[in-house]
């Protein structure tokens, strides 16, 4: 699909310009329509002058109405509609008086009295100004609702970003506690060189993780690089007992996911699969794109949910009937982050075969880095919205409205 070389601007982005555009187009269209009807019916040229004066009169009256309505729109309903009815009646009377007076001047020999002209012309100004007023309030109320919806969406985006950041930061002390505990053990065993090497790799890992935003997303390729740094630290402890396998499709590697999402899964596998078994275990990570979904599978060859006497309970997991068996940090954190980032558009499934092993399947919408960058820009704009381009004297919620020169035509007022 072809991409436009420019970003389309919403019509009401500049509400003053939108008002004047619709005001001029509305009353200009009314004059042209009535003028063509007069020419088609072979009316004298003086009728064109009368119609021009009528259009100018309507244009001027609605400018005054726009100022009055702008002050009334945010008042109590009884005040708004009561004063609007009075002002509208006066405006219709004034419009009719001007039309009748001009018509009497252009047709001095007509037998119709001034009162008859006023009564005969009353319906047209009432229709035009009534429709104009209705469209003014309708468009302004729509803009108010739209503005409130945008404000609510910005607040929701800010709350979501804060929640994602909180969940991400929750991982840091959890991971640091386990790693520093391992380093402390090496120091107590007087294994200085492995402890120093682990501290060096821990420093590299933390430096790498600090480069990503707490609530941001990274590509799967970047997430795997982070995992390899973490596994390098853990391999200092377990050596050959920790075996890993990565099967990442090229297209899946370009997909994005919340940063540090997979690290708790690998940490969980090390704790409950590699650590308790003398022979260790293998941790596998695979990723593929299915349609517009990114599926990530993390599995291990440990004992699964087969608990031996004295073994610590697993972190909170989900069984087939959606019941929880215990509480921890890693898996609930992942579940919460997925819910915050994707709502109902994600899958978090745990499989524990009777033969052993533990598998976690995550399925999320497939997003490229460009799409993720656009979402981040939207979130930044929500946190720091652009200043209101309207003048201070013009209320943001009621700056643009409609002009209705003829029944069925739409215009605006400022």
N, C-alpha and C positions, 0 to 999 in steps of 0.2 A: 504494500500500500504506500502511495506517495506521501511524503511528509511535507507539510507546509513550511515555507522558509521563514515564517513568523508565527508568533504565538497569538491566537485570536483573543481579542479583548472583549469581555462581557459588555453588553449594551449599557448596563447601568453602573459600570465601573466609575464613569464620570457622570454623576447624576444630574449636575447642572446642564451639561451638554445634551444628555438624553432628554431632559425636559424641553429645552429650546428646540431640539430637533423635532420632537413629536408635536410641540405646540405650533410651530411654523408649518409642518407637514399637514397637521390636522385642519387648521383653519384655511391654509392654502388649498387643500383638497376640497374643502367645503365650498369655497368660492368657485373653483373650477367646475365642480359638479353642477352647481346651481347655474353658473354661466352657460355651460353647454346645454342645459335644459332650456334656458331662456332663448338661446340662439336657435335651437331646434324648433321651438314654438314661435319663432319669428317675432319676438318681443322687440320693442324699440331699444336703441343703444342706451337710452337713459336708465334702463333696468340694470345694465351692467355696472353703472356707477352706483346705483342703489345697493346692489349685491356686494360690491367692494367695500362700501361704507359699513354694511352689515357685518362683513367678515372682520373688518378692523375693530368694530365695536365689540364683537364677541371676543376677539383676541385680547383686547384691553381689559374687559371685565373679568375674564378668567385669570389674567395676571394678578388682579387685586384679590380674586377669590383664592388663588394659590397661597398668597401671603396670610390670609385669614385662616384658611384650612390648616396651614402648617402650625399655627398657634393652637388650633382646636383639637388636633388629632390625638394628642396625648392627654387630654383632659378626661374627666369622668364622662361616661357614655351619655348621660342625660344632658350635660352641658354641651357636649360635642354635637349631638344630633338636634338639640333644641335651637342652639344658635345657628347651626348650619341651615336649618329650615327657614329661619327668619332671614338670614343673609341671602339665601337662594331666592326667596320670594322677592326681596328688594331688587336683586340683580335681574331677575326675569322681568320685573316691572320696568326697570330702567332700560333694558335691552329692547323691550317692546315699544316703549315710548320713543326711543331713538329711531327704530325702524319705521314706526308710523309717521313720525315727523318728517323723515327723509322722503318717504313715499308721498306724503302730501305736498312736499316742495317740488318733487319731480312730476307730479300730476295735479297741477293747480285746478284744472277744469273738471276733476272727478266729482261725481255727485255724492260720494261716500263721505260721511262726517269723520272727524278725528276719533271720536269714541268708537265708531264702527270699525275703523282701521285698527285701533288697539285691540278690540275684541277679536277681530279676524286674524290678527298676526300673533296673538298671545301663545298659541300652541307651539309655534316653531322655536322661539327662545326658551320656552319651558322644556321642550324636548332636548335641545342642544345643551343648555346649561345643566339640566338634571342628569343627562348621561355623562357630561364632563365631570360633574361632582362625584357621581357614583364611581367612575373609573379612577378619579384621583384617590379616593379613599381605598378602593380595592387594590390598586397597585402599591400604595403606601403600606397598607396592612400586610400585603404579601412580602414586601421588602423587610418589614419589621420581623415577621416570622422567619424569613430566610436568615436575617442577621442573628437572631437568637439561636437558630439551629447551627450556624457557623460558630458562634461563641461556645455553644455546648460541645460541638465537635472538637474545638481547640482544647477545651478543658479536659475532655476525655483522652485526647492524645497526650496531654501533659501528664495526666494521671497514669496512663499506660506506660509512658516513658519512665516515670518515677518508680513504678512498680517493677518494671524490668530491671532498672538499675539496682533496686534493693535486692532482687533475687540474685542478680549477678554478683553483687558485693558479698552476699551470704556465702558464696563458694570460697572466697579467698581465705577467711579464717579456718573454714572447714578443711581445705586442702593444706594450708600452712601447718595446722595442728598435726596432721598425719605425717607430713614430710619432716618437720622439725623433730617430731618424736623419733623418727627413724634415724635422723642425724645424731640425736642425743644418745640413742642406743649404740651407734657406731663409736661415739666418743667414749662411752662407758667401757666398751670392749677394747679401747685403745687402738682402734682402726683409724688412725689419723688421716691417712691418704684417701681412703674411700669417703670419709666424712668431708674432707676438703673438696674432693671432686664433686660430691653431691651438692655442697653449698654453691659451688661454681655453676653447676647446671641449674640449680634452683634460681640463682640470680638471673641467668639467661632466660629461663622460663618466665619469671615475673616481669622482666623487662619487655619480653614479647607480648605478654598479656596486657600490659599497661598501654600498649600502642593502640588498642582497640577500645572504642567507647563502651561504657558499661551497658547501655541499652541498645547498642548498635548490632549490626549483622556483618558477618564475614562470609567469604566463599568457603565451600567445603574444603577446598585445597588448603586455604589458610588454617582452617580448623584442624586438619590432619597434621600440618606442620607443628601446630601447638601441641597436639597429642604426642607427636614423636619426641618433642622436648621433654614432656612429662614422662614418657616411657623411658627415656634415657636416664632420668633420675631414678625411677623404680628399678630399672635393670641393674643399677649399682647394688641393690639389695638382693635381688632374686637371681641374677645372672641367667643361666640356661633354663631355669625353671619358668621364666617369663618368655613366652613365645608369642609373636604377633604376626598377623596377616592382614594386608589391606587389598581390597578389590574395589577400586573406584573407577567407574566409567568416566571418560573424558568430559562428556556433557554434564554428568552429575557433579564433577569437580568444580564447575562454574556456577553451580547453584548456591544460594545464600541461606544461612541459618543463623540464629542468635549465637553470638560468640560464647565460647566456653560451655556449649550445650552438651557436648559428648564427653568431656573430661570426667564428670561424675560417674558416667556409665563405665568407663575404663577403670576408674578408681574402685568402683564397686566390684568389678570383675577381679581385680587384683586382690582385694580384701577377702572375697568369699570363694574365689576359684583357685588363684595361684597360691596364696598364703597358706591355706589349711592343708594342701596336698604336698606330699614329699616330692612327687614327680612334677609338680607345678601344673600349668594349664596353658592352653593356647587361647588368645583373644583375637577375634576376627572382626573386622569392620568392612562392610560392603555397602555400596551406594549405587543406585541406578535411577534413571528417569523413566517414569511410567506415565505417558500422556503429559499432562502439565503438573505432575506430582513428583516430588523428590522423596524416594524411599531410602532410608538408612537403617541398616541392621547391625547391631553390636551383639556378639555372642561369645560365649566362653565354653570350655570343656570341663568346667568344674562340677561339683556335686549337685548344683542346682538348689532345690528346696529340701533335699535330703539332709536333715540336720542330725548330727551326731550328738551324743550326750555331752553337755557342757559347752556346745557351740553357741556363739552369740547369734541372736536372731538377726535375720536379714533386715535391711531397711524396708520402709513401707513399699509393698508391692501390690499388684492387683491380680486377683485370681479370675477364673472364668465368670464367676457370679458377681464380680465387681466388689468383693469384700477385701478389706485391708488386713494384713497379718501383723504388722509392727510398724514402728515409726523411726525415721531417720531423716537425713538432710538431702542426700543426692537425688533419689528418684522423685520425691515430692517436689523438689525444686525444679526439676526438668518438666514435670507435669504442669506446674504453675506457670513456668515461663512460656511453655507452648500455648497454654490457655490465654495468657496475656497477649502474646504476639499474633496468634492466629484464630482465637475464638473457637468456633466449632469446625473450622477448616483444617483440622489436624487429626492424626491418629497416633495414639501412644499405646502400644500393645506389648504385653509381657507373656512369653511362652516358657514353660518349665516342663520339658518332657520327662516322663517317668524314668527314662534311662539315664537322666542326668543332663547337666548343661543348663545354661540360662541365656535366654535370647530376648532382646528388646528391639522392637520394630517401631521406627518413627517415620511418619509420612506427613509431609507438609507441602504447601503450594510451591511450585518451582518458580523461583525468582532469580533473575540475573543481577549482576552488580549494578547495572544501569537502573533497573527498577528499584533496587534497594536505595540507591543514591537519591532518587526522586522522592521516595518515602521519607528519607532523612531530611531532605530539604523542606518537605511539607511540615514535618515535625518542628524544624527550626523556625519556620514561619509562624507556626502556631504558638510557639513559646515567645516569639518576639514579632507580633503582627505589625504590618506596615502601617504608618500613620494615616489617619483619615484624610483623603485628598480634598474633602469638601471644606468650604470656608467655615469659620467658627460660628458664624451667624446662622448657618443652615443646619438643622438637626440631621444627624446621620440617618436616622430611621425614616425620615419623612421628606427627603429631598427630592424624590422623583415621583411624578404621577402622570395623569393622563389628560389629554384634551380630546373632546368628543364633538367635533363640528357637526356631524350628522349621526343619526341613529346607526349603531353598528360600527362606526369608526372609532379608532383608539388613538389617544394622544396622551401627553403627560403634563404635569405641572410641577414647579419646583418647591 
